[in-house]
Amino acid sequence: MEQNARNRNWSRDGKTEARDKAWFLREVAPKLDAFPLSAIADATGLSLAACSRIRAGTRIPHPRHWEAFHTIVEYTRCESQT
């Protein structure tokens, strides 16, 4: 249960002030279908099973993982525009 301890100890520290559950569902979750589970797991450090549930929309990750999810979807979006 190391993940649970990390989640409890996590602090926003101003990193995601404007981000909430609605932001994740609107800006990140719909784009995850474009990525293989292994890429999502590598980017976030989460298990394949957790990434599968998140990509399927049955689970929302802890906010401490949102930046990693955002980075993967935004990096790929920027790559496709060049």
N, C-alpha and C positions, 0 to 999 in steps of 0.2 A: 504493500500500500504506500509505496514511496511517492507515487503521483499525488495521492490524497494529501500527504504532508506538504508537498510543494504547492499544491493549490491553496491550502490553508495559509501558508506563509507568504504567498504572492501578494504584492502590493502594486497598485496601478502606477504609482509614482508619476502621475500626469501623462503617461504614455498613450493611454486610450480614452482620454476624457470624453471625446465626442462619439465614442463607439459603445454601442450597446447591443443587445440581442437582436433588435430590429435591424441595425446596421449589418451585423453578420449575416442575417438571413437575406437581406436585400443585396448586399455588395459582394459577398464572398461565396456563400453556399450554392447559388445557382451556377457558378463557374467551375465548381469542383468536378462535375461530370467529365470535363475535358482531360482529367489527369488520372493516370493509373494509381492505384492504391499505394504501390511502392514509392512513387514520387511524393505523394502526400505524406506518407509515413517518414520518409527520409527528411522532408522539409520540417516536419513538426516534432519528430521524436516520439510520436504516438504509435501504438501497435496497429497492425493491419486491420484487426477487428474493430478497433475504435475508429479508425479512419473510414472503414466501410460504413459504420453506423452514421458517422457525420456526413459522409458523401451522400448517403441514402436519405438524409434529412430526418432520421429518427433520433438524432442526438445533436446537441450543440456543445462544442468544446468549451472548456474553461477559458475565460477571457485572457489568461496568460498565454494561450496558444494562438490567439487571433492574429497577432502580427505575423507569425509564421505562415498562417493560411493566406493572409492578405498578400504577403510577399510573393508566394508562389503564383497566385492568380494575376497579380499585377506585373510581375516580371515577364510572364509569358505573354501577357497582353502587349507589353512594350516591345518584346522581341518580334511579335507578329506585325507591328507597325513599321518596323525598319526595313 
